[in-house]
Amino acid sequence: MALAMDPFMKAEMLIQLGRSQEAEEILRQMADTVKEAKPRTLVMSQLGQLLMRQQRYDEAMECFQLALRMRPERGSTYRAIAEWHLRRGDNPAEALCWARLAVEKEKAGPGLSQDCQKICLCEDMSTLAWAVAVDLHDGVEVDRLCEEIAFPALTPACSLALSSFHFGKAWEALGDEAQSAAHFEAAAQRDANGIWGREAAAHRVANPA
């Protein structure tokens, strides 16, 4: 109940439920009032990701750049920028650069906790796999990254589904329909009602094997 009362967590729940407009209103209110670097970085990054999924790319990048200036050591912001390039499909080399930086920053940073750092690193490597596939067409490296993914036991379903979706995009870019479909299916099963599960399900409908 306490978590539900927290504005950031309420926005996150609304995002997962697909109520984007309500979530955006809360995050923008927080962006106007939260001034401390760590929480403000989280707010701007989450707002950026919400806008990115709506293809409001310029607004999203403004949020990511602000988050990056406030906490340049945070790996997840670099991961988000890598995904921004991958979703736009305009500069795979730039996406790869940002994805590699995300992994480097995550490994070097202290993290909020050991489990949190592991979760973020696994998300970063999943996005890196997508960038490697798009820019380098290197299936061996995608396979290696997939084998290195080791989420802790208490990982949220949304993080597991994110990883599966990004590996699905990686194998799709490499033309491996079987592996791609398996990862999209995993994303849909891991978080059927969340953003990544819904996107994976929609992707399978739009791109039948």
MIKEZA-764820 format. One record per residue (C-alpha): residue number from 1; residue in three letters; x, y, z. Coordinates in steps of 0.05 Angstrom, whole numbers, always signed. Each point is the difference from the previous one (the first is absolute). Example, Ala and Ser with C-alpha at 12.3 -4.5 7.8 and 13.67 -1.06 7.14 Angstrom:
2
<node pos="1" code="Ala" east="+246" north="-90" up="+156"/>
<node pos="2" code="Ser" east="+27" north="+69" up="-13"/>
This chain:
209
<node pos="1" code="Met" east="+0" north="+0" up="+0"/>
<node pos="2" code="Ala" east="+58" north="+47" up="+17"/>
<node pos="3" code="Leu" east="+31" north="-14" up="-68"/>
<node pos="4" code="Ala" east="-65" north="+15" up="-34"/>
<node pos="5" code="Met" east="-1" north="+68" up="+34"/>
<node pos="6" code="Asp" east="+69" north="+18" up="-25"/>
<node pos="7" code="Pro" east="-9" north="+44" up="-63"/>
<node pos="8" code="Phe" east="+57" north="-33" up="-38"/>
<node pos="9" code="Met" east="-25" north="-70" up="+14"/>
<node pos="10" code="Lys" east="-71" north="+21" up="-18"/>
<node pos="11" code="Ala" east="+26" north="+26" up="-67"/>
<node pos="12" code="Glu" east="+38" north="-65" up="-11"/>
<node pos="13" code="Met" east="-63" north="-41" up="+14"/>
<node pos="14" code="Leu" east="-40" north="+43" up="-48"/>
<node pos="15" code="Ile" east="+53" north="-9" up="-54"/>
<node pos="16" code="Gln" east="-3" north="-75" up="+9"/>
<node pos="17" code="Leu" east="-76" north="+2" up="-5"/>
<node pos="18" code="Gly" east="+5" north="+40" up="-65"/>
<node pos="19" code="Arg" east="-29" north="+65" up="+30"/>
<node pos="20" code="Ser" east="+55" north="+43" up="-30"/>
<node pos="21" code="Gln" east="-34" north="+68" up="+4"/>
<node pos="22" code="Glu" east="-13" north="-6" up="+75"/>
<node pos="23" code="Ala" east="+71" north="-24" up="+12"/>
<node pos="24" code="Glu" east="+29" north="+58" up="-41"/>
<node pos="25" code="Glu" east="-40" north="+51" up="+41"/>
<node pos="26" code="Ile" east="+29" north="-28" up="+65"/>
<node pos="27" code="Leu" east="+71" north="-2" up="-27"/>
<node pos="28" code="Arg" east="-4" north="+71" up="-27"/>
<node pos="29" code="Gln" east="-25" north="+24" up="+67"/>
<node pos="30" code="Met" east="+58" north="-35" up="+34"/>
<node pos="31" code="Ala" east="+49" north="+30" up="-51"/>
<node pos="32" code="Asp" east="-24" north="+69" up="+22"/>
<node pos="33" code="Thr" east="+7" north="-14" up="+74"/>
<node pos="34" code="Val" east="+55" north="-51" up="+12"/>
<node pos="35" code="Lys" east="+68" north="+33" up="+1"/>
<node pos="36" code="Glu" east="+48" north="-51" up="+31"/>
<node pos="37" code="Ala" east="+45" north="-32" up="-53"/>
<node pos="38" code="Lys" east="-14" north="-74" up="+12"/>
<node pos="39" code="Pro" east="-76" north="+1" up="+2"/>
<node pos="40" code="Arg" east="-4" north="+53" up="-54"/>
<node pos="41" code="Thr" east="+43" north="-43" up="-45"/>
<node pos="42" code="Leu" east="-48" north="-58" up="+9"/>
<node pos="43" code="Val" east="-60" north="+44" up="-16"/>
<node pos="44" code="Met" east="+31" north="+29" up="-63"/>
<node pos="45" code="Ser" east="+24" north="-68" up="-24"/>
<node pos="46" code="Gln" east="-68" north="-32" up="+11"/>
<node pos="47" code="Leu" east="-35" north="+59" up="-34"/>
<node pos="48" code="Gly" east="+49" north="-6" up="-58"/>
<node pos="49" code="Gln" east="-15" north="-74" up="-8"/>
<node pos="50" code="Leu" east="-74" north="+13" up="+2"/>
<node pos="51" code="Leu" east="+6" north="+52" up="-55"/>
<node pos="52" code="Met" east="+47" north="-44" up="-41"/>
<node pos="53" code="Arg" east="-51" north="-57" up="-2"/>
<node pos="54" code="Gln" east="-50" north="+51" up="-27"/>
<node pos="55" code="Gln" east="+51" north="+19" up="-54"/>
<node pos="56" code="Arg" east="+6" north="+71" up="+28"/>
<node pos="57" code="Tyr" east="+74" north="-6" up="-11"/>
<node pos="58" code="Asp" east="+23" north="+72" up="+7"/>
<node pos="59" code="Glu" east="-35" north="+9" up="+66"/>
<node pos="60" code="Ala" east="+27" north="-67" up="+24"/>
<node pos="61" code="Met" east="+72" north="+19" up="-17"/>
<node pos="62" code="Glu" east="-7" north="+65" up="+39"/>
<node pos="63" code="Cys" east="-18" north="-40" up="+61"/>
<node pos="64" code="Phe" east="+57" north="-49" up="-10"/>
<node pos="65" code="Gln" east="+51" north="+55" up="-9"/>
<node pos="66" code="Leu" east="-23" north="+34" up="+64"/>
<node pos="67" code="Ala" east="+4" north="-66" up="+38"/>
<node pos="68" code="Leu" east="+70" north="-11" up="-29"/>
<node pos="69" code="Arg" east="+24" north="+68" up="+23"/>
<node pos="70" code="Met" east="-26" north="-12" up="+71"/>
<node pos="71" code="Arg" east="+29" north="-70" up="+8"/>
<node pos="72" code="Pro" east="+51" north="-17" up="-54"/>
<node pos="73" code="Glu" east="+20" north="-63" up="+38"/>
<node pos="74" code="Arg" east="-69" north="-33" up="-7"/>
<node pos="75" code="Gly" east="+4" north="-55" up="-51"/>
<node pos="76" code="Ser" east="-75" north="-6" up="-13"/>
<node pos="77" code="Thr" east="-3" north="+69" up="-31"/>
<node pos="78" code="Tyr" east="+51" north="-21" up="-52"/>
<node pos="79" code="Arg" east="-41" north="-63" up="-13"/>
<node pos="80" code="Ala" east="-62" north="+43" up="-11"/>
<node pos="81" code="Ile" east="+36" north="+43" up="-51"/>
<node pos="82" code="Ala" east="+25" north="-63" up="-36"/>
<node pos="83" code="Glu" east="-72" north="-24" up="-4"/>
<node pos="84" code="Trp" east="-21" north="+69" up="-25"/>
<node pos="85" code="His" east="+47" north="-9" up="-60"/>
<node pos="86" code="Leu" east="-22" north="-72" up="-12"/>
<node pos="87" code="Arg" east="-74" north="+19" up="+0"/>
<node pos="88" code="Arg" east="+13" north="+57" up="-48"/>
<node pos="89" code="Gly" east="+42" north="-46" up="-44"/>
<node pos="90" code="Asp" east="+42" north="+59" up="-22"/>
<node pos="91" code="Asn" east="+70" north="-14" up="+27"/>
<node pos="92" code="Pro" east="+18" north="-71" up="+21"/>
<node pos="93" code="Ala" east="+73" north="+17" up="+13"/>
<node pos="94" code="Glu" east="-21" north="+54" up="+49"/>
<node pos="95" code="Ala" east="-48" north="-48" up="+34"/>
<node pos="96" code="Leu" east="+57" north="-50" up="+9"/>
<node pos="97" code="Cys" east="+45" north="+53" up="+30"/>
<node pos="98" code="Trp" east="-52" north="+21" up="+51"/>
<node pos="99" code="Ala" east="-17" north="-73" up="+17"/>
<node pos="100" code="Arg" east="+73" north="-15" up="+13"/>
<node pos="101" code="Leu" east="+6" north="+61" up="+44"/>
<node pos="102" code="Ala" east="-61" north="-23" up="+39"/>
<node pos="103" code="Val" east="+34" north="-66" up="+17"/>
<node pos="104" code="Glu" east="+65" north="+35" up="+18"/>
<node pos="105" code="Lys" east="-34" north="+51" up="+45"/>
<node pos="106" code="Glu" east="-42" north="-53" up="+34"/>
<node pos="107" code="Lys" east="+61" north="-43" up="+16"/>
<node pos="108" code="Ala" east="+39" north="+59" up="+26"/>
<node pos="109" code="Gly" east="-56" north="+31" up="+42"/>
<node pos="110" code="Pro" east="-19" north="-17" up="+71"/>
<node pos="111" code="Gly" east="-73" north="-15" up="-15"/>
<node pos="112" code="Leu" east="-57" north="+10" up="+50"/>
<node pos="113" code="Ser" east="+10" north="-72" up="+22"/>
<node pos="114" code="Gln" east="+35" north="-62" up="-27"/>
<node pos="115" code="Asp" east="-65" north="-29" up="-27"/>
<node pos="116" code="Cys" east="-20" north="+67" up="-31"/>
<node pos="117" code="Gln" east="+67" north="+5" up="-34"/>
<node pos="118" code="Lys" east="-6" north="-71" up="-28"/>
<node pos="119" code="Ile" east="-70" north="+14" up="-26"/>
<node pos="120" code="Cys" east="+23" north="+64" up="-34"/>
<node pos="121" code="Leu" east="+61" north="-35" up="-30"/>
<node pos="122" code="Cys" east="-43" north="-55" up="-28"/>
<node pos="123" code="Glu" east="-46" north="+52" up="-32"/>
<node pos="124" code="Asp" east="+61" north="+36" up="-28"/>
<node pos="125" code="Met" east="+28" north="-64" up="-30"/>
<node pos="126" code="Ser" east="-67" north="-16" up="-32"/>
<node pos="127" code="Thr" east="-1" north="+67" up="-35"/>
<node pos="128" code="Leu" east="+73" north="-9" up="-19"/>
<node pos="129" code="Ala" east="-19" north="-66" up="-33"/>
<node pos="130" code="Trp" east="-53" north="+36" up="-42"/>
<node pos="131" code="Ala" east="+51" north="+53" up="-20"/>
<node pos="132" code="Val" east="+53" north="-52" up="-17"/>
<node pos="133" code="Ala" east="-49" north="-37" up="-44"/>
<node pos="134" code="Val" east="-23" north="+63" up="-37"/>
<node pos="135" code="Asp" east="+69" north="+32" up="-9"/>
<node pos="136" code="Leu" east="+49" north="-59" up="-3"/>
<node pos="137" code="His" east="-46" north="-58" up="-20"/>
<node pos="138" code="Asp" east="+40" north="-43" up="+49"/>
<node pos="139" code="Gly" east="-42" north="-59" up="+23"/>
<node pos="140" code="Val" east="+57" north="-30" up="+39"/>
<node pos="141" code="Glu" east="+5" north="+62" up="+44"/>
<node pos="142" code="Val" east="-76" north="+2" up="+9"/>
<node pos="143" code="Asp" east="+3" north="-72" up="+23"/>
<node pos="144" code="Arg" east="+56" north="+15" up="+48"/>
<node pos="145" code="Leu" east="-39" north="+59" up="+30"/>
<node pos="146" code="Cys" east="-62" north="-43" up="+7"/>
<node pos="147" code="Glu" east="+40" north="-53" up="+39"/>
<node pos="148" code="Glu" east="+28" north="+54" up="+46"/>
<node pos="149" code="Ile" east="-68" north="+24" up="+22"/>
<node pos="150" code="Ala" east="-10" north="-20" up="+73"/>
<node pos="151" code="Phe" east="-57" north="+37" up="+32"/>
<node pos="152" code="Pro" east="-6" north="-6" up="+76"/>
<node pos="153" code="Ala" east="-57" north="-39" up="+30"/>
<node pos="154" code="Leu" east="-43" north="+60" up="+18"/>
<node pos="155" code="Thr" east="+3" north="+34" up="-68"/>
<node pos="156" code="Pro" east="-65" north="+35" up="-20"/>
<node pos="157" code="Ala" east="-39" north="-30" up="-57"/>
<node pos="158" code="Cys" east="+7" north="+65" up="-40"/>
<node pos="159" code="Ser" east="+76" north="-7" up="-1"/>
<node pos="160" code="Leu" east="-3" north="-72" up="-21"/>
<node pos="161" code="Ala" east="-48" north="+18" up="-56"/>
<node pos="162" code="Leu" east="+43" north="+59" up="-22"/>
<node pos="163" code="Ser" east="+59" north="-47" up="-8"/>
<node pos="164" code="Ser" east="-40" north="-52" up="-39"/>
<node pos="165" code="Phe" east="-29" north="+54" up="-46"/>
<node pos="166" code="His" east="+68" north="+29" up="-15"/>
<node pos="167" code="Phe" east="+30" north="-68" up="-15"/>
<node pos="168" code="Gly" east="-61" north="-12" up="-45"/>
<node pos="169" code="Lys" east="+18" north="+63" up="-38"/>
<node pos="170" code="Ala" east="+72" north="-22" up="-4"/>
<node pos="171" code="Trp" east="-16" north="-67" up="-31"/>
<node pos="172" code="Glu" east="-51" north="+32" up="-45"/>
<node pos="173" code="Ala" east="+55" north="+47" up="-26"/>
<node pos="174" code="Leu" east="+43" north="-62" up="-13"/>
<node pos="175" code="Gly" east="-56" north="-34" up="-39"/>
<node pos="176" code="Asp" east="-9" north="-58" up="+50"/>
<node pos="177" code="Glu" east="-75" north="-6" up="+2"/>
<node pos="178" code="Ala" east="-2" north="-59" up="+49"/>
<node pos="179" code="Gln" east="+43" north="+32" up="+54"/>
<node pos="180" code="Ser" east="-34" north="+67" up="-10"/>
<node pos="181" code="Ala" east="-69" north="-29" up="+8"/>
<node pos="182" code="Ala" east="+22" north="-39" up="+62"/>
<node pos="183" code="His" east="+25" north="+63" up="+34"/>
<node pos="184" code="Phe" east="-62" north="+40" up="-18"/>
<node pos="185" code="Glu" east="-43" north="-57" up="+28"/>
<node pos="186" code="Ala" east="+41" north="+1" up="+64"/>
<node pos="187" code="Ala" east="-10" north="+75" up="+7"/>
<node pos="188" code="Ala" east="-75" north="-8" up="-9"/>
<node pos="189" code="Gln" east="-3" north="-56" up="+51"/>
<node pos="190" code="Arg" east="+46" north="+33" up="+51"/>
<node pos="191" code="Asp" east="-40" north="+64" up="+4"/>
<node pos="192" code="Ala" east="-65" north="-9" up="-38"/>
<node pos="193" code="Asn" east="-33" north="+62" up="+28"/>
<node pos="194" code="Gly" east="+62" north="+45" up="+1"/>
<node pos="195" code="Ile" east="+28" north="+45" up="-54"/>
<node pos="196" code="Trp" east="+52" north="-50" up="-26"/>
<node pos="197" code="Gly" east="-48" north="-59" up="-1"/>
<node pos="198" code="Arg" east="-52" north="+41" up="-37"/>
<node pos="199" code="Glu" east="+51" north="+27" up="-50"/>
<node pos="200" code="Ala" east="+26" north="-71" up="-12"/>
<node pos="201" code="Ala" east="-70" north="-26" up="-12"/>
<node pos="202" code="Ala" east="-16" north="+58" up="-47"/>
<node pos="203" code="His" east="+66" north="-11" up="-36"/>
<node pos="204" code="Arg" east="-17" north="-74" up="-12"/>
<node pos="205" code="Val" east="-68" north="+19" up="-29"/>
<node pos="206" code="Ala" east="+31" north="+53" up="-45"/>
<node pos="207" code="Asn" east="+57" north="-45" up="-22"/>
<node pos="208" code="Pro" east="-25" north="-72" up="-4"/>
<node pos="209" code="Ala" east="+53" north="-53" up="-15"/>
